Amino acid sequence: MSLRETVIGVQQNQKNQSLPILALGDTVRVGILIEEANKQRVQVYQGTLISKNQSDIDTTIVIRRIFQGVGIERVFFLRSPLVRYVTVLRRAKVRRAKLYYLRYLTGKATRLKERFVKF
């Protein structure tokens, strides 16, 4: 089996993970596997999705949250084995491809209008 076939096989296994449909402006909760000493636990990271880079298996998202008055952004590889789950808590109505402008806003100015989904 060649290296190319091995890579394609691994990619197919990773594609089978079920992920919700993510859109910019969504408030998402990501559970990440953290190792401390000999123990493993799932740590939750919750924030606003400000960027999404979709390239098949290497899809990344950038999530921004405010912690003690300081904005923190973190990049997640969606198909990583360390990402245990991704849930969408709230959908927002946005008209931009990237929401980097939220970096320069504070307080109530960072609020986004909620988008209601019809089923």
Backbone torsions as a table, in degrees:
resi	resn	phi	psi	omega
1	MET	NA	128.6	-177.2
2	SER	-80.0	168.2	179.2
3	LEU	-63.1	-39.1	179.9
4	ARG	-61.6	-43.9	179.2
5	GLU	-65.1	-36.6	178.1
6	THR	-64.4	-45.2	179.9
7	VAL	-62.8	-43.4	179.1
8	ILE	-63.0	-39.8	178.1
9	GLY	-62.8	-42.3	178.6
10	VAL	-65.7	-41.3	179.0
11	GLN	-62.9	-39.8	178.5
12	GLN	-63.6	-39.1	177.9
13	ASN	-64.1	-40.6	-179.0
14	GLN	-70.9	-32.5	-179.7
15	LYS	-66.0	-23.6	-177.1
16	ASN	-72.8	-10.9	177.5
17	GLN	-64.2	138.5	178.6
18	SER	-89.8	124.0	178.7
19	LEU	-126.1	146.9	177.0
20	PRO	-72.1	163.7	175.8
21	ILE	-77.2	120.4	-177.1
22	LEU	-106.6	138.5	176.7
23	ALA	-132.1	157.1	-179.4
24	LEU	-63.5	144.3	179.8
25	GLY	90.5	-11.2	179.6
26	ASP	-68.3	143.5	170.3
27	THR	-91.2	118.5	-174.1
28	VAL	-122.1	156.3	176.1
29	ARG	-121.7	122.2	-178.2
30	VAL	-116.1	128.5	176.1
31	GLY	-98.1	121.7	-176.9
32	ILE	-116.1	137.9	178.5
33	LEU	-78.5	123.1	-179.6
34	ILE	-116.8	135.5	176.1
35	GLU	-108.6	124.9	176.1
36	GLU	-128.8	119.6	-176.0
37	ALA	55.3	-114.7	-179.1
38	ASN	-103.5	-1.4	-173.2
39	LYS	-102.2	152.7	173.7
40	GLN	-121.4	140.6	176.5
41	ARG	-146.7	162.7	178.9
42	VAL	-102.3	121.1	178.5
43	GLN	-104.0	137.0	-176.6
44	VAL	-95.2	134.3	175.5
45	TYR	-124.1	119.5	-175.2
46	GLN	-122.9	133.4	178.9
47	GLY	-175.1	-167.7	-178.1
48	THR	-96.6	133.9	178.5
49	LEU	-77.7	113.6	-176.5
50	ILE	-107.8	-16.1	-179.5
51	SER	-152.0	148.2	179.2
52	LYS	-142.6	127.7	178.8
53	ASN	-117.9	104.9	-176.4
54	GLN	-99.5	117.0	174.3
55	SER	-145.1	73.9	177.0
56	ASP	57.5	-109.1	-174.8
57	ILE	-85.1	-19.8	-176.7
58	ASP	-93.8	35.6	-178.6
59	THR	-68.0	129.4	177.6
60	THR	-123.5	151.7	174.6
61	ILE	-130.6	150.5	176.2
62	VAL	-114.6	125.1	-179.2
63	ILE	-114.8	132.4	-179.2
64	ARG	-113.8	136.4	174.6
65	ARG	-142.6	161.0	178.5
66	ILE	-105.7	125.0	179.6
67	PHE	-127.9	115.5	-179.4
68	GLN	53.3	42.1	176.4
69	GLY	81.3	2.1	-179.7
70	VAL	-116.6	132.8	178.5
71	GLY	-78.7	130.9	179.9
72	ILE	-123.3	130.4	176.5
73	GLU	-117.4	141.7	-179.0
74	ARG	-138.4	139.2	-179.5
75	VAL	-98.9	132.6	178.6
76	PHE	-122.2	135.5	169.4
77	PHE	-87.3	117.4	-173.4
78	LEU	-64.7	-32.1	-176.7
79	ARG	-93.0	12.3	-180.0
80	SER	-71.1	144.3	176.6
81	PRO	-69.2	-14.3	178.4
82	LEU	-79.3	-21.3	178.0
83	VAL	-83.7	112.0	-176.8
84	ARG	-83.8	-41.6	179.8
85	TYR	-156.2	157.1	175.2
86	VAL	-135.2	123.6	178.1
87	THR	-126.2	144.6	178.0
88	VAL	-97.4	122.9	-179.2
89	LEU	-94.2	-35.6	-174.3
90	ARG	-152.6	139.3	177.8
91	ARG	-103.5	146.3	-179.0
92	ALA	-126.6	153.8	179.4
93	LYS	-96.1	114.3	179.3
94	VAL	-132.3	160.1	-178.5
95	ARG	-127.8	30.6	-179.0
96	ARG	-129.4	157.4	177.7
97	ALA	-82.8	-30.5	176.2
98	LYS	-136.0	143.2	-177.2
99	LEU	-106.2	42.2	-178.5
100	TYR	-66.2	-19.5	179.7
101	TYR	-64.6	-18.8	178.4
102	LEU	-66.4	-19.4	179.3
103	ARG	-62.7	-29.5	-173.5
104	TYR	-100.4	3.5	179.1
105	LEU	-107.2	152.3	178.4
106	THR	-134.4	159.1	174.3
107	GLY	65.0	-135.5	-176.1
108	LYS	-69.2	-17.7	-179.3
109	ALA	-67.7	-18.6	-178.1
110	THR	-86.2	-1.5	-180.0
111	ARG	-70.7	143.6	178.1
112	LEU	-117.3	146.3	178.5
113	LYS	-66.8	139.2	-179.7
114	GLU	-77.9	141.7	177.6
115	ARG	-108.6	126.5	-179.6
116	PHE	-98.1	129.8	-176.3
117	VAL	-98.3	131.5	175.7
118	LYS	-89.4	138.6	179.3
119	PHE	-107.1	NA	NA
